[in-house]
Amino acid sequence: MSKNIYISGISDFFTKTIETSFYVRNIAEKQTSESKKRYLEVLLQDSTGTIFGTIWEEYMEAEYESYMGKVVQINGMVIQNQDASYQLIITHMALLDEYLYSDYVNGISEKDTKSYLELLHKYIGAVKSQNYRNLLHHIFTSIPDFETLPATLKGHHNFNGGLLVYSVSVTCLAKYMAYSLEKYNLNPSYSLPYNSDLVIAGGLLHAIGTVNMLKPFPEMKRIPESIPLNLHELTMQYLCRMLSQNDGFSLTEEEESLLMHTIGCVYESTDRKPMIREAIILKNAIQLQGDVSRLEYFLFSNQDKCGSVFDPALNNYIYIQKEHTDNG
């Protein structure tokens, strides 16, 4: 069956009853805080994004909770919440037997995947240290389907290929920050070159623990064995395992310590402060990338508005430029 309505265009059907198909990413029974009325909260997905749906208890069926991870045909109405986000009130769901898989994969295209993989290996090739370069090459050629992994499940880059995009984006940003500082932050008294190898290696590897943490679409879930550890711990665990293999990348003690320190400072705490400029650069590149990505989400969510807009979910104002709304 051909899919006729996508999440990216769901606003066109506001207040209307629709019949279309989605992938069920998550489904959970809940109840209202005041009346204790039961309902199912459903997270639906297609190739253009995600949307939440609600099935009130009078429409709940026993088999619905088994639909997680499957494609379903739904009947429901499109509404808006108090925060102006769109949602579905679902009256019926049924399993769909025939569908086009690509309609439901929320991820980057084959063309973009190829481009980002080329960038990834371009950065690896730019590393002058043979030890760091061999380590990066070994890691990124040994991860099965790295290009399909999300960076998060519900946060930034929560789509297939998100980890690849995020890793390359952060590395690019950190590299150019280091380049700009080295070239234009002139001090006539001294000149201290930056270690670009450390910036690149740290940028590409700072979230590598994700490969042992998340599964891509269609499962899109946390790997159970990873739950006792956070991303930083999983990353350090992964790196220690790779370094112990000593497969053509026998890092010196100094190289290993500096790499671990640079990545460790991304997760800075009171007892871990940057000792080198490269660690400061990477930490700030990640912070900048995260702040911009979060603001982009709210700008996109309010793209049908113009001027200064108060977003309740952000609890702050954002500004929508008129030319952006005119250009769609």
N, C-alpha and C positions, 0 to 999 in steps of 0.2 A: 504493500500500500504506500502510495506517495505521500510524503509529509507536506502539509499545506500551510502550517503556521509555525513560525519560529519565534523564540523568546526575544530576539532583537527587535521584532516588530509587534510585540504583544500589546503595546500601548494603543495601537490602532483598533484593538478590540475591547477597549475599556467599556465596562457595563454590559458587554455582549456575552452570549453563551457560545462557547466554541466546542468543537470536536476535533481533536488532533492527537498526535502521539509524542511521547517523551520517554527518555531513559530515567528510571527511578534510581537516583543516586543514594538516597537514604529515606527511611520511613520509620517513624516512632510514634507510639501512643502517648498522648499527654492529656492534661485536663486543665480547664480554666481555673484561675486562682480563687474566684469568688463563688461561682455556682457549682464548681467541680464537674462541669460537663466534659465528657470524654470526647477526644478527637484525635485524628491521625495527622501528624505534621509530615509532609512529603517534600523532599528536595528533588526537583525535576531538572533534567539537563537535556540540551540538544547542542548542536555544533556551534551555536551562537552565544551560549551562556547558561545560567541557572535561574530557577525561579521556585519559590516556595508555594505549596498548595496545602489546603486544609480540607479534610474530610470529616464532617461532624458525625457524631455517633449514630444518628438515624440513617446515615448512608454507609456506615462501616460494614465491611464483609470480613469474615474470618480469614479468608485467603489473602487479603491485601498485604499483610505484613510479609508474606513470602515473595512479594513482587520486587523486593529490593534487588538491584542488579539486573533488572530485565526491562525490556521496552514494552510500554503499555499504551493503549488508546484511552484517552480520558474525555469525559464530558464535564464541563464546568463553566463558571462565570469568572471573567476578569474583573478584579476590584483593585482599589488602591488603599494602602495602609495610611496611618497618620503621618508616617515619614515620607509619604508620596511614592513609595516603592510599589510595584505591581505584584499581585498575588492571585492565585486561583482558588476559588471555592469549588471543590470537586464533588460531583454527585455520583459518578460511576467510573470505574477503571476496569479494563479487560486486557489480558495479555495479547500482544501482537505477534503473530507467527512469521509474517513476511515483512521485511523492512530493509532499507539501505543503511548499512552500518555507519557510513560516513556522515549521515544526517544527525548522528547523536554523539560523535566524538568532538568534544570541546578541546581543540588543540591547534597547533600551528600547521600550516600546509606543508606538503612535500617540498615545495620550492623554498619556503622559509626554513624548513629543517635543513635542507642542503646548504643554504647560505650561512646559517648559524654554525653548522658543523665545520664549514670552511673557515669561519672566523676563529672557532675554537682551536683548530689545528694551526692556523696562522699565528695565534698567540703562543702556542706551544713551540712552534718553530722559531719564534723570535727570542726565546730564552737562550742566553749565551752559555749558562752553566750546563755542561753536559749531564751532570748528576740530576739537577732539577728537571731538565728537558726529558731525560729518559724516564724519570719517575712519572711525570705528567703523561707521557706517551703510553707508558705501561698501564696506568690507571684508566685512562679514557679509551683505550682499546680493549680493555678486559671487562668492562661493564656491559652486560647484555642489554640492548635496547635503551641505552642511556638517553637517547633523544626523545623517548616517549614519556619520561618521568615528569610528574608535576613537582613544583617547588614546595607547595603546601596543598592541603586539602580544601581549605575554605578562605585562606588569606591571599597574599600576593602570588601571582603566577600559578594559580590553581587550575592549570589545564595541562593536557599532554604536551610535553615539550617545554613546560614552564621552567624546569631546572636548567635546561640548556640555555634558554633565553636569559634567565636571571644570572647565571654564572658568567656568560659572555658580556652581558650588560654591565655588571659590577666591575669586571676586569677591565673593560674598555674605559669606564669612567675613572677608575683608580689609576690606570696607566696614563691617561691624559692629565689627570690632576698632578701626578708626579712630574710629567713632562713640562707642564706649565710652571710649576714651582721651580724646577731646576733651570728652566730657560729664562723666565721673566722675573722671578723673585730675587733680584740681584742684590748681593751684599759685597761691596768693594773690598772688605777686609778678608774675606775667605770664600772659598768655593768648595762645597761638599757634594760630590755626585750621589745620585740616588741609585739604589739597587733595584733596577726594573725587573730583574729575574724574580726577586722576592715579592714584588707587587703583583706580577702576573701569576706566580705559583699560588700565592695566598688568595688572590681573587678567584681563581678557578677551583681551588680546593676547600675554601672556608665552609662550604655547605655540603661537602661530598658525602657526609653521613646520611643524607637523604636517600641514597640508593639502598640503604638497609633499613629505611624507615617507612617509605610510602610505595604503594603500588599504583600504576596508572589506570586510566579507563580501560576496560569497563568496571574493574573492581573499585578503584579510587578509595582505598582504605589504608589504615595504618597497619604495618606488619606487626602482628601480636608480640613477637619476640623482642621488638624494639621498644616497647612501651616503658620498661623500667628506666630507660636512658633518655636524656634530652638530645637535641640536635648536636650541641657542642660535644657531648660525651661520645655520641655515635661517630662524629667526624674524627675525633682523636683516636677512637678505637680502630676505625677504618685505616687511618694513616699509619698507625703503629703496626697493623697487620701487613700493610703494603711494604713498609720500610723493612720489616723483618724478612721479607722474601729476598731482598738483596739481589734483584734481577737486573744487573747492569746499571744500578743507580746507588752506588755505595756512598751515601751522603757523609760528609765529615760531621763531626759532633757539632761544630759551629753552624753548618748549613741546616742540620736538623733542628737545632735549638732555635735558630732565628725563624724558621718556617713555622714551628709550633708556637712561638711567641707571637708572631704576626697574626696567625689565625686565632690564637687564644684571646688576643686583645679585642677581637670582634665582639666577644662576650665578656666585656670588661667588668670587673668587679672591684671592690675596694682594695683587694690585695693583688690586682693585676693591672698595672698601668703600662702604657706603651713606653718602651725604652729606645725605640728607633722611629724615624719619621715614616717609614713604610707602613708600620702598624697603625699610625695615626691616619695616614692617607686611606688605607683600606677600610678602617672603621668608619671614617666619615663618608666615604664613597657609598658604603652600604646604608648608612643612615640617610644620606641624601636620596638614594634610589628608593628607599622605603617610604620616605616622606612624600616624594613626588607621586609614587604609585598610589598611596592612600588618597591623596588629594584628587588624582585623576579619577578614581572610583566615584567620588562624590560629584565631581564635575560632570562625569558621564551620566550619573543617575539623575542629574538636574538639567540635562542638556535641552529640555523643552522650555526652560525658563530663560530669563534674561536679567542682567544687572546683579545687584546684591541680593543674594538668596540665603535665608536662614535654613540650615539643614538640621532637623532635630537629632538625627543619628550622630552627626558630627558635633552637635551642640555648639555650632559656630557659623559664621557667615562665610560664603564663598562668592566669587564673582564670575558670572557667565558673560563672556564677551559676545556682543550682538553678532559679529561676523561669523562666530563659530556656530551659532544657532541658524544663521542664514544659509551656511554651507552644509548644514546637516551633520 
